[in-house]
Amino acid sequence: MGGNPSKLRRDFGRALRQARKAKGLTQEDFALSSGRTYISSLERGIKSPTLDKITHLAETLKIHPLTLIGSAYLQSVRDDQLDQALARIIKELRDMRVASKP
């Protein structure tokens, strides 16, 4: 996970396109919050969204923002390794919560 910024932009674009198509939405359906040209540039990996924009995209898609971000970072994970990758993420999140408690 992680890596080259241009690969991450492409992976985010692929994740956004997959989520959009899975929800039966067009790029035009994002016009009120983002505009078709901006969505197209995200899907082609030309631009990187801010956290605020990811939140707006996820709201339009009616998914959790982590689903969109996670899908981007998990693009290169094989299907048979998905459960292992998600278990790692859950463990790391729990470890961070425990470490931050007084």
Phi, psi and omega in degrees: 000154184091200174116207186298128181301321180291326175294320179297320177297316179297317180295322176296316179300318178296317180296317179297314180299316179299315181295316180300313181292322179298330179270359178071029181258155174255168176298328179295335179294346179263003188304321183294324184257337188222324185092143184296321181296318179294316179299318178299317180292328174293312183296333178271000178076020181277322182242158175247133180278155171280169176298321177300317181293321177300320178298314179296319178298315180297321177298317178297321179282347184060045175228165177286141178305326178295331177296317180292313179295314180300318179299322178297312182287340182262007180304324184268002179273129179294152180306321182285353178251000184298313180300319179295317180295317179293323177298320177299315181298315179299316179298315181297320177296317178295317179300321179294322179294316180296316182294333183271353179282140180293000000 
